[in-house]
Amino acid sequence: MRLYAVVAAGGFRRHATYRAATAAGVFTNTVFGFIVAYTYMALWDVRPRLGGYDVSEAVTYVWLGQALLMTCAMMGGGFEDELSERIRTGDIAVDLYRPADLQLWWLAGDLGRAAFHLLGRGIVPMVLGALAFDLALPRSPWTWAAFLVSVSLGVVVSFGLRYLVALSAFWLMDGAGAMQMAMLAGLFFSGMLLPLTLFPGLLGEVARALPWSSLLQVPADVFLGKRTGWGLVQAYAFQAGWAVALLLAGRLLQSVATRRVVVQGG
């Protein structure tokens, strides 16, 4: 386990070196946060308690989305680009000879990436949002702790989804199309565009049951106090269940793929 701890620390340091990109990302998240927050305020002014949120909770949801956008990689941009490219070029054959588990290696690095983005691109927009708007911030430290647990589970679910997408390059050779589809699904079904509680009828039930809801909707509801007691246990079970299922699916797909590794052009 020490090896994977080192890999996670390396993932954190790797992303910490891109200071200009981080500053630009913080600026972008903040600007979009203000735009979407005022849009939500106008919408909730017409329909108070829409989706079960008051206006303060709705605006808080907006800033949580900006804080978790990169943490849970809802638009991709994590390890999957690099892994897909290594599969396409055949460099994955070298990775398979390493004395380390392929899936755990990439998971550890992605956890380090997520930790950096939570601190580097999550805190500042949230603080600026709290200074400009009346956010519904938890008063209990236990709620903050419960939120961090939910975010951690969401990161693992996000990894599981993106790992499957990256492994598709074994068959597609170019995983760009699959990544674009995954990005669109992540934005829509995570609740990044609108809270999933606003989705009507069957669409809402399906959206809330899909793994992408673990990336934002579930952590946001934990943060806003919508999931407490048994509801919190159910939220964790939902996220953990998807995390285990996706990791097992990734393990199975990896096993099938690595039996027929093809080095393109050689």
matplotlib code that plots the C-alpha trace (Angstrom):
import matplotlib.pyplot as plt

x = [0.0, 3.0, 3.6, 0.1, 0.4, 3.5, 1.7, -1.2, 1.3, 3.0, -0.4, -1.0, 2.4, 2.1, -1.1, 0.2, 3.0, 0.6, 0.0, -1.1, -3.6, -4.9, -5.3, -7.1, -9.4, -10.2, -11.1, -13.2, -15.1, -15.8, -17.1, -19.3, -20.4, -21.7, -23.4, -25.2, -26.0, -27.8, -29.6, -30.8, -31.8, -34.1, -35.5, -36.1, -37.7, -40.4, -40.6, -39.7, -38.8, -38.2, -36.8, -37.0, -34.5, -35.0, -33.0, -30.1, -29.7, -30.0, -27.2, -25.1, -25.7, -24.2, -21.0, -20.7, -20.9, -18.1, -16.0, -16.5, -16.4, -12.7, -12.5, -14.9, -13.8, -17.3, -15.9, -13.1, -9.5, -8.0, -5.9, -8.1, -6.5, -3.0, -4.1, -6.1, -3.0, -0.7, -3.1, -3.2, 0.6, 1.2, 3.1, 0.5, 2.6, 5.3, 2.8, 1.7, 5.2, 5.4, 5.3, 2.1, -1.6, -2.6, -6.0, -4.8, -1.9, -4.2, -6.7, -4.0, -2.8, -6.4, -7.0, -4.0, -5.3, -8.8, -7.3, -5.3, -8.3, -10.5, -8.0, -6.7, -9.8, -12.6, -12.0, -11.4, -14.6, -16.6, -15.2, -15.8, -19.4, -19.9, -18.7, -21.1, -24.2, -26.1, -25.0, -26.6, -23.3, -23.4, -23.0, -22.0, -18.5, -20.0, -21.9, -18.6, -17.0, -20.0, -19.7, -16.0, -16.7, -19.4, -17.0, -14.4, -16.8, -17.9, -14.3, -13.9, -17.2, -15.9, -12.6, -14.5, -16.5, -13.5, -11.4, -14.0, -14.0, -10.2, -10.1, -12.4, -9.3, -8.2, -11.0, -11.6, -7.9, -9.0, -11.1, -11.8, -15.4, -16.1, -14.6, -16.8, -19.9, -18.8, -18.2, -21.7, -23.3, -21.2, -22.4, -26.1, -26.6, -24.4, -26.7, -24.1, -26.6, -29.6, -30.2, -31.6, -34.5, -35.9, -35.9, -39.5, -41.1, -39.2, -36.3, -35.6, -35.8, -33.4, -31.0, -30.9, -30.2, -27.3, -23.7, -23.1, -25.5, -22.7, -20.5, -22.5, -26.2, -25.5, -22.6, -24.6, -27.6, -25.3, -23.8, -27.2, -28.5, -31.0, -29.3, -29.1, -29.4, -30.6, -30.8, -27.0, -26.3, -28.4, -26.5, -23.1, -24.4, -25.6, -22.2, -20.1, -22.3, -21.6, -17.9, -17.5, -19.6, -17.6, -14.2, -15.1, -16.3, -13.1, -11.1, -13.1, -12.7, -9.0, -8.5, -10.3, -8.3, -4.8, -5.2, -5.0, -2.8, -2.1, 0.8, -0.4, 2.0, 4.2]
y = [0.0, 2.3, 2.2, 3.5, 6.2, 7.4, 7.4, 9.4, 11.9, 12.1, 12.7, 15.6, 17.2, 16.7, 18.8, 21.3, 22.3, 23.8, 27.0, 29.2, 26.6, 26.3, 30.1, 30.2, 27.4, 29.1, 32.3, 30.3, 28.4, 31.7, 33.5, 30.6, 30.3, 33.9, 33.5, 30.3, 31.6, 34.7, 32.4, 30.1, 33.1, 34.4, 30.9, 30.3, 33.8, 32.5, 29.0, 29.1, 25.7, 24.3, 20.8, 20.8, 23.6, 27.2, 29.9, 29.9, 26.1, 26.4, 29.0, 26.8, 23.9, 26.1, 26.7, 23.1, 22.2, 24.6, 23.2, 19.6, 20.0, 19.1, 17.2, 14.6, 15.2, 15.6, 16.8, 14.3, 15.6, 13.2, 10.1, 8.7, 10.8, 9.5, 5.9, 5.8, 7.2, 4.6, 1.9, 3.4, 3.5, 0.2, 1.7, -0.1, -3.2, -1.6, -0.8, -4.4, -5.5, -3.2, -4.9, -3.0, -3.5, -1.4, -0.4, 0.5, 2.5, 4.7, 5.0, 6.1, 8.8, 9.9, 10.2, 12.5, 14.6, 14.9, 15.9, 18.7, 20.0, 20.0, 22.2, 24.1, 24.7, 24.0, 26.1, 29.5, 29.6, 28.4, 31.1, 33.8, 32.5, 32.6, 36.2, 37.3, 35.2, 33.9, 30.3, 27.5, 26.4, 23.5, 24.6, 21.1, 19.8, 16.3, 17.5, 18.7, 15.4, 13.5, 15.6, 14.8, 11.1, 11.5, 13.4, 10.7, 8.0, 10.2, 10.4, 6.6, 6.3, 8.9, 6.9, 3.7, 5.3, 6.9, 3.8, 1.8, 4.6, 4.6, 0.8, 1.0, 2.1, -1.5, -2.1, 1.4, 2.4, 6.0, 6.7, 10.3, 9.6, 7.6, 10.3, 12.9, 10.8, 10.2, 14.0, 14.8, 12.1, 13.3, 16.9, 16.0, 13.1, 14.3, 17.3, 19.9, 21.6, 21.3, 19.4, 16.0, 16.6, 18.9, 16.1, 15.0, 11.5, 8.5, 10.6, 11.9, 8.4, 7.0, 9.9, 9.7, 5.9, 6.2, 6.4, 9.9, 11.2, 10.2, 12.9, 16.0, 15.4, 13.0, 15.0, 18.3, 16.8, 15.6, 19.1, 20.7, 18.4, 16.5, 13.2, 12.6, 9.5, 6.5, 8.7, 9.3, 5.6, 5.0, 7.7, 6.1, 2.6, 3.9, 5.5, 2.6, 0.1, 1.9, 2.3, -1.5, -2.4, -0.1, -1.2, -4.9, -4.1, -2.4, -5.3, -7.7, -5.6, -5.1, -8.9, -9.5, -6.7, -7.6, -11.1, -9.7, -6.7, -5.4, -3.0, -0.8, -0.8, -3.6]
z = [0.0, 0.5, -3.2, -4.0, -1.3, -3.1, -6.4, -4.9, -3.5, -6.9, -8.5, -6.1, -6.8, -10.5, -10.7, -8.2, -10.6, -13.1, -11.1, -14.0, -15.1, -11.6, -11.3, -14.7, -13.6, -10.3, -12.3, -14.8, -12.1, -10.2, -13.3, -14.2, -10.6, -10.6, -13.9, -12.9, -9.4, -10.7, -13.2, -10.4, -8.3, -11.1, -11.6, -7.9, -7.6, -9.9, -8.4, -4.7, -3.2, -6.7, -6.5, -2.7, -2.3, -1.2, -3.0, -0.6, -1.0, -4.8, -4.9, -2.6, -5.0, -7.8, -5.9, -4.8, -8.5, -9.3, -6.4, -7.4, -11.2, -11.4, -8.2, -9.5, -13.1, -14.4, -17.7, -17.8, -18.1, -15.7, -16.2, -19.0, -21.8, -20.9, -20.4, -23.7, -25.5, -23.9, -25.1, -28.6, -28.9, -27.2, -24.3, -22.1, -22.6, -20.4, -17.7, -17.5, -16.7, -13.7, -10.3, -9.5, -10.2, -13.2, -11.9, -8.4, -9.9, -11.9, -9.0, -6.6, -9.1, -9.6, -5.9, -5.7, -8.6, -6.9, -3.6, -5.3, -7.2, -4.1, -2.4, -5.3, -7.4, -4.9, -1.8, -3.4, -5.6, -2.6, -0.3, -3.0, -3.4, 0.3, 0.4, -2.4, -1.6, 1.4, 1.2, 3.3, 4.9, 7.5, 11.1, 12.3, 11.7, 11.4, 8.3, 6.8, 7.6, 6.1, 3.0, 2.5, 2.8, 0.1, -2.1, -1.7, -2.7, -5.7, -6.8, -6.8, -8.8, -11.2, -11.6, -12.2, -15.0, -16.7, -16.3, -18.3, -21.0, -21.2, -21.6, -24.5, -26.5, -26.6, -29.1, -30.5, -30.8, -30.5, -27.4, -28.1, -29.1, -26.1, -23.9, -25.4, -24.8, -21.2, -20.7, -21.9, -19.7, -16.7, -17.1, -17.6, -15.2, -12.4, -11.8, -13.0, -15.4, -13.1, -9.8, -10.6, -8.3, -11.0, -13.6, -14.1, -13.8, -15.1, -16.3, -12.8, -11.3, -13.9, -13.6, -9.8, -10.0, -12.4, -11.1, -12.2, -9.5, -7.0, -8.4, -7.4, -6.5, -3.6, -2.1, -2.5, -0.7, 2.1, 2.4, 2.4, 5.2, 2.9, 3.8, 7.5, 9.7, 7.7, 4.6, 4.9, 5.3, 2.2, 0.3, 1.2, 0.3, -3.1, -3.8, -2.4, -4.3, -7.6, -6.8, -6.1, -9.2, -11.5, -10.1, -10.6, -14.1, -14.8, -13.4, -15.6, -18.7, -18.0, -17.7, -21.0, -22.8, -21.6, -22.9, -26.4, -26.1, -29.6, -30.2, -32.9, -35.9, -34.5]

ax = plt.figure().add_subplot(projection="3d")
ax.plot(x, y, z, "-o")
ax.set_aspect("equal")
plt.show()
